[in-house]
Amino acid sequence: MTNTSNQTGLTSSGLAENNRLLETVKASVHFGAFIVTGLFASLIIATVRHNQELRQNLRYVLLCQHCVCVSGFNIMGAAVHGLRSLRWPISRITCWILFDLQVVMARGLMITLTLMSVTTCLSICMPLRYPILVQRFHRWVMLVACVLALLNPVVFTVLACVHSPWDHVIGLDTECSTALEATACIASALALLLLLVLLIIVSYMAIYLEGRRAGHFTRSNSKARRTILIHSLQISLHLLPSIIIISRHQETLPVALPVFVVFSFAQSLSPVVFGLRCKELHKEMLHFLGLFWGNCCGCGHIGSMDTISTGTITSAAETGASIETNTSTCMATATSSTIVTEFEGEKERSGFIELTV
């Protein structure tokens, strides 16, 4: 009897240590992914905001929102799993809110991913009606997307607060638990995920069929098929671990760790796959970086001229003329770069439209 109890205690202690190690690894991976995705997201968002044409394109607006959701999901995951690994006593309602924010970001990135697929499908399959559809329904679609992202976590957290004693809700919790463990909550999350997957599959199938109808052996459609395969692989690597995590299926450490690494790796690739592989955005990003570094170097050059001129005996008129000359040169450079950007943008739009997402 005593040996059995000792073995049970050792087993429980080993499981606790494995869970703590897993939570530590999750927090570290999430934080590293946040740094990487945050850099890519900042670059993509700055490029889209800098270009008016991209800023008015719904697909790029959705891409920016997707990048924000990916970065937000990673930083919330780092906070939640960090608290679980450190076992800090923190208010239970605080843990519930932090986990709810992570779930909202996860649902947001899946919804934006689906909307990007659907909008691309509509722009390719119905190019004449696409602008009218976007103008009429995009605000309502965004409102529905926000409601879907918030509905499940908010409803079940409020129900948990109502059905639990207030002392339990505000009490300290070293496990950093969540209020989203009910069967109805998990079932509704899986139903939404499957619906989004179905929409993505239908969208890519429609894009592929339209490419075959337009011309099976064209170079543009060959690149489109390759893009569809890459996107499908990335989405599958994102979805399969998501189903395992949402279903709360308990795995051993050797199994849970690779699943989580694949899940995080797939999410970190989202800004790269859906952003940097886009030809138009990639070109504008290079122009934005050129203008950014050019302006920084130009401003640094002007600053050094001012410093040198204060230490030498020159006239105020010569100093003012020097600064004005440098400023005019910087403005001329920026203007010429802008003209080149607009010219290349017009040239790109006038060419053949590639079937890429």
N, C-alpha and C positions, 0 to 999 in steps of 0.2 A: 504493500500500500504506500509506504514511504517512498520507495523507488519510483512508483508511478507518478506520485505528486512531484518528485524532483524532476523527472523527465518532462512533465507538463510545464513546469516552471522554466526549464531550460529552453523548451520549444517556444514558449511565449516570449522569452527574452530574445531569442534569436530572430523571431518575426519582427519584434519591435526595432531591433537594430537594423534589420534589412529595410524596413519601412523608412526609418530615419535616414539611412544611406540613400535610398531612392528619392526621398524628398529633397535631400541636399543636392543630388545630381540634377533633379528637375529645376530647382531654383537657379543653379549655376548655368544650365543650358538655356533657360528662359532669359536670364540676364544677358548672356552672350548674344542670343538671337535678337534681343531688343536693341542692342548696340548696332548690330549689322543691319537689321530691317529699319531701324530708325534713321541711319545714314542714307540708305537707299530711298526711304520714304521722303526725307527732307529734300533730297535732290530732285525727285520726281515732282513733288508738290511745288517747289520753287520754279522748276521749268514750266509747269503748266500755268502757274500764276503769271509768269513773265510773258507768255505768249497769249494774245487775246483769242486767236483762233482755237487753240487747244482748250482755253478756259471756257469757251462756249460749246465745246463738244461734250455731250453727256457721257460718252465712254471714258474720257479722261477724268471727268469729275468723279465718276464711280471708281476709277483706278486710284485716285487720291484718297477717297474714303476707304477703300480696301486697304491701302497701305497704312492709314491711321489705325484701322481696326487690328491689323496684324501687329503693329508696334504696341498698341494698347493691350492686346491679349498677352503679349510676352511680358510686359512690365507688371501687369496684374498677376500673372502666373509666378513671376519671380517673388512678388510680395507674399502671395498665399503659401507657396511651397517653402519659402524662407521662414515664415512664421511656424509652419509645421515642423521643419527640421530643427529649429532652435527651441521649440516647445516653450515659447514665451507665453505667460498668462495674459490673455487679451480678452476683451469683452466679446461674447458670443455673437452679438448683433453686428459688431465690426467685422468679424470673420465672414458672416453671412453676406454683408454688403460687398466686401472685397471679392468673394467668390462670385456673387451676382454680376459684378462689373466684368469679371473675366468671361463669364458665360455670355453676357451681352456683346462683348467684343468678338467672341467666337461666332456667335450667330450673325453678327454684323458682317464679318469677313466672308462667311458663306453666302449670305444674301447678296452682297455686292458682287461676289464672284458669279453668282447666278445671273444677276441683272446685266453684268458685262457680257455674258454669253448670249443672253436674249437680245440685247440691243445690237450686238454685232450681227446676229442672225437676221434681225429685222432690217438692218441697213443693207445687207447683201441680198436678201430674198425679196424685199419690198423697198427698193431705193427711192421710188417716187413718193410713196406714202409715209416713209420713215420720218421726215421732218415734221409732218403734221401730227403724227402719233406722239412724237416726243414733246411737241409744244402743248398738246392737249392733256396728256396723261402723266408727264414725268413728275409733277408735284404730288399727285395722288399716289403714284407708285412709291415715291420716297416716303410718304406718310405711312403707307401700309408697311413698308420695310421697317421703319422705326418701331411701329406697333408690334410687329412680329418679333423683333429683336428684344423688346422689353417685356412682352406679355408673360412669357413663361417664368422668368426669374422673379418678376415683381409679384405676380399672383401667388405663387407658392411660398415666397418669403413672407408675404402678408398673412397668408393662412397659417404659416408656422408661428408667427408672432401672436396671432389671435388664439390659437389652440394651445399655446404653451404658457405656463406661468411667467409673469414679468420678471421674477427673480431668476428664472432659468434663462430668459432672453438676454438680460444684461449681465449675467454671471460670467466669471472668468472661465476661459476654455484654452487649455494648452494644446489641444489637438487641432484647433482651427477648423471646426466642422462646418458643414453646409446644411442649408434648409431644403436643398433640392434633391433629396434622396427618396422621395415618394415614388411609388410605381407609376402613378398618373403623370408625374413630371417627366420621368425618364421616357415613358411611352410617347408623350407629346413631342419631346425633343427628337426622338428617333423618327416620328412621323414627319416632322418638318424637314429633317435632314434628307429623308428619302424623297420627299416632294421636290426639294431643291436639286437633288441628284437627277431626278427624272427630267426636270426642266433643262438642266445642262446637257444631258444626253440627247434630248430631242433637238436642242439648238444646234449642237455640233453635227448631228445627223443631217439636219436641214442645210447647214452650210456645205457639208460634203456633197450632198446630192445636187445642190445648186452649182457647185464647182464642176461636177461631172457633166451637168447639162450645158454649162457655158463652154466647156472645152477641156477634154480629159487630158490632153497631152501638152497643154500650154505650160510655160515656165511658172507663171503666176499661180496656177492651181497646184502645181507640184510643191511649191513653197507653202501653199495653204494647207495641203494635206500633211506636210511635215509639221507645221505649226499645230494642227489639230492633234497629231500624235503626241507632241510634247506637252500640250495642255492637258490632254487626257491622262498621260502618265503622272503629271504633277497633281492633278485633281484626285486620281486614284490613290496616290500615296498620302494625300491629305484626308481622304474620306475613310479609308479602311481603319486606320488607327482611331479616328474620331468615333466610329461606331463602337469599337471596343471600349473606349473610355466612357462614352455616354451610357453604355449598357452596364457599367460598373462591374464588369467581369473581373474577378480577382485572379491575378496571375502571379507566378513566382518571380523573384528578382531577375533571374536570367532571361525571362520572357518579357517582363514589363519594361525593362530598361531598353532593349532594342526597339520595342514598339514606340516608346516615347521619343527616342532619338530620331526614328524615321518620321514621326509626326512633326517634330520641331523642325527637322531639315526640310520637309516638304513645305511647311509654312514659311520658312525663311526664304525659300525660292520664289514665293509668289511675286514680290516686287520685281525680281529679275526676269522671271518668265513672262509676266503680263505687262511689264513696263519696258525694260531695256531691249527686249526682242521686238518691240514695236518700231518699225522703221522711221515713221514720222517723229515719234517722241524721242528716239535715239538721236536723230539729226538735230532736233531743236535743243536737246540736252547738251550736245557738243557745242552748239552756238552759244548757249547760255553760259557754259563754263568758260568759253573763250572770252565772252564779254565780261564775265565776273572777274576773271583773273586780269584781263586787260585794264579794267577800271581800277582794280586794287593796285596794280603796278603803276598805273598812271597817277593815282593819288599819292602813292609813296614817292614817286619821282618828283611831284610838285612839292611835297613836304620837305624832301631833301634839298631842293633848290631854295626854298624859303630859309632853311637853317643855314645854308652856306652864305646866302646873301646877307643875313643878319650879322655875320662875322666879318664881312668885307666892307670896304668903303665904296659903296655905289650910291647912285642917286635914287630917289624914290620913283622917279619916272621910269628908270631902267628896270627896277624891281617889279613895278606894276606891269610893264610891258612883257617881262619874262613870264610872269604868272599868267597873264592873259594869253600869251602865245601857247603855253603848255595846256591851258584850259581849252583853247580852241582846237588844239591838236587832238586832245582826248575826246572832245565832242565830235570832231570830224571822224575819228576812228569808230566811235560808237554809232554814228549816223551811217557810215558806210557798211558797218557790220549789219545794222538793221535792214539796210536796203538789200544786202546780199541774202539775208534771212527771208525777207518777204519775196524776193525773186525766186529763190529756191523753193519756197512754199508754194508759189503759184505754179512753178514748173512741176512740182510733185503732184499737185492736185490735177494738173492737166494730163498727166500720164495715166497709164493703166492702173486701175484701182485693184490692189492685191487683196486676196481673200485672207487677211490675217486679222487676228483678234487684237 
